[in-house]
Amino acid sequence: MQYSIPGQVSPSDSRRDAFLAGCRDLLPLVPGVLAFGLIAGANGVALGFSPELIMGMTALMYGGAGQLAAYQLIQDQAPVLIIMLTVWMINIRFLIYSATFAPILIPLKKRFRLPLTYCLSDQSYGLCAMEVGKKGIIWYFAGTAISMWACWLGSVGLGILVGAKIPPEWSLEFAIPLAFLTMLVSAIKDRLLLATAVGTGLLAVLLAKLPYQSGFIVAVAGGVGLGLLLSNLFLPKAAQAKEADND
């Protein structure tokens, strides 16, 4: 993340450069976001929702995966409790995201902290998580978060307008799993994370036939349990091996 040259820019220039760098670094992710938004908008129209309801739901939830899952469950006439639980499980990752960014968000005044927290997304997390603690990161994060929010709402609005006219052979829905797979692969840093990801994926496939997509909820819970189990098994051994090497 390079957005300023120390000693050659004023503080205001540095903040502006950091913000613009965040906007710029988000650009490669825009095609996936656009496809995702087009599908979300078009699916909402296909289900008979009004444009106002779709945009209100988009702004309120600000989570494309949860929104699409809610669409599917509404179409399947799933109970409200199942819909709420599924969306909550899909978005539970934001608890981890919030904990990661807490050190840079908590010191802010509430009128800045709350909007930036609301704008937190997978894309912003992926771009900024490894930069927490660096000078100017809050402005860089703001650039990614605000531009992502505008891009998402704009793409859903575009989906409402033209989504139904997009040829089916374009297979835009394929861009959704590709976008998440890209973020997943980039997040796998060691064998422990790889084993957890593979185990969770296999569990999701095995439970895919459960009604109301409840298999997804079980797979997420099972993946968390698997991750904790593997951490308890392998991390202590790794620490002991490191201490032995140091000795």
N, C-alpha and C positions, 0 to 999 in steps of 0.2 A: 504494500500500500504506500505509494509515493505520491504526495500531493503538494509538497512545499520544499523549499530549499532553506534550511535554517540560516538565519542572519541576513537573508535577502528579501524577506517579505514581512509586512506588518502583521500583527495578530489578526486583524480583520481579513487581510488577504489570505492568511493561512486557513482561517475558518471557511472562507468562501471556497478556497481550493479543495479543502477536505470534503465539503458538501458536494461540490461538482464532481470530485473523484468518485464519490459514492454513487452519484447518478450515472456517471460514465461506466463504472464497473458493473452496474446492473444491466446494461444494454444487451450483452450476450444472452441474458436469460429471458429477454422480452419475447422472443418467438414462442417459447414454451408457455409463458404466461398468457400470451395472446390466444393460442390454441385452447388453453384451459378455459379462459374467459368466454370465448366464443361458444364452447360446448355448454358451459354453465348457463349462459343467457338463452341459447337455443333450447336447451332441455327444459328450462323453466317455462318458456312459451309453449312448448309441446305439451306440457302437463296442464296447460290452461291457466297458469298464473298470470296476473296482470304485470305489466312492466314496472309499475310502482312497487308491487309486492316483491318482485325479483330484486330490484335495486335496493329496497329496504332490507331484505334478507342478506344481500351481499354486503351492505355496509355494516349491518349488525353483527353478522358472524365473522366476516373477514377471514374466511378459511375455505378455500375452494374444495378441498377433499371432503370436509364435513358437509358442505352445502350440496355437493353432488350425491353424497351418501343419503342425506336427508331427502333429496328429490326421489331417489330410488325407493326408499322406504315408504314415502308418502304414496308413491305410485302403487306399491305393494299393499297399501292399506295396513301398514304395521301399527301396532299400538304406540301411543305418544311416548310412553316410557321407554320403549325400545329405541325410538328415534332419538330421544334426548340422550340416552346412554351411549348409543353408537357415536353420535357427534362428539360427546364428551371424551370418549376413548380415543377418537381420531385426533382430537385437539389437545390431548393431555401432554403432548410433547412440548407445548408452549410453557408448561411449568418448568421444564428443564431450560428452555430458552430464556425465560425470565430470570431464573437463578443465575445464568451465565452473565446476563447484562445488568444484574442488580448493582454491582459496584460502580457502574457509570451512570445509572439512571436514578438511584436513590438520592444522590446529592443535589439533583435538579429540583427547582421549584415545581410545585404540583401542576401548574399550568403548562409546563413543558414535559414533565415526566409522564403524565397520563396519556397525552396524545401519542408520544413516542412509544409508550408501552403498547397502546392499541395498534400501532402500525407495525409491530413486530411480525415478521413473516419467516418462512423457511429460507427464502432467498437472502434476506437481510442477515439471518443467523449464519448461513453458509459463508457469506462474504466477510462477516465481522467477528465471528466467534473467536478466531485465532488472533485477533488484533486487540482484544480487550486489554486495557492497561497502557496502550501506546498513546502518545500525545496526539490530541485532535480526533480521537476515535469517536467521540460523541457526535461530532459534525459529520464525519464519514458515515456513521450509522444513520444519522438523520437523512442524509442524501439517499442512501439505499432504501430506507423505510418509506419515506414520503413519496419518492418516485415509484416505488413498487405499489403503494396504495393507489396512486393515481392511475398507474398502468392497469391494475386489476379491475378497478371500477370502470375504467374506460373500455376495457376488453369485454366485460360482461354487458355493458350497454351496447357495444357493437354487436355482440352476439344476439341480443334482443332484436336488433334492427335487421341483421342480415344472416344470422345463423341458420335459419330455416332454408336459405337459398344456397348454402354451401353444398356442393356435390358430395354424396356419401362416399365416393371412391377416394376422396382426399383423406379419409380415415383420421380426422383430427383427434378423435378420442385416443388414438395410439400415442399421441404426444404426452398425455397425462402420466401413464406409467413410466414413459421414458424420462420425463422430467424428475420424477421421484427416484428412479433408479440412478440417475446421474448424481443426485444429492446423496443417496445412500452409499454409492461406491466411493465418493469423495470423503465420506465420513469414516470409512473403514480403515483404521490405521494399524491394526495388529490382528493377530490370530484370534484373540478373545472376541473382538468385535465381529470378525468374520464368522466364527462359529455361532455366535448369537444370532446374526442376521440369517445365516443359512437355516438354523434350527427353527427360527420364527417363521421363515418363509415356507418351509416344509409343513409346519403345523397349520399355517393358513390354508395351504393347498388341501391338506387332509380334511379340514373342517369346512371347506367351501360349500358343502351341500346343506349345512345347517340352515334352518329357516330364518328369515329376516336379517340375513348377514350376521347372525350372532356368532358365527364361527370366527369372524374378524375380532370380536371382543375377546373371545377365549384365546385366540392366537396372540393378541397383544399382551394379555395377562401372562400367558405361558412364556412369551419371549422375555418379559421382565424377570420372571422367575428363573428362566434359564440363564440370563445374564448374571443375576445375583449368584446363582449356584456356581457357574464357571469362574466368576471373580473370586469367590471364597476358596475354590479349589486350586486355581493357578496363580493368583497374585501373591499369596504368601510364599509359594515355592519360588517364584521369580525373585521376590525380595531376598529370600534366603540364599539363592544362587548368587545374587549380586553382592551380598555381604561376604560370601565365601571368596568371590573373586577379588574383593577389596583386601581381604586378609592375605 
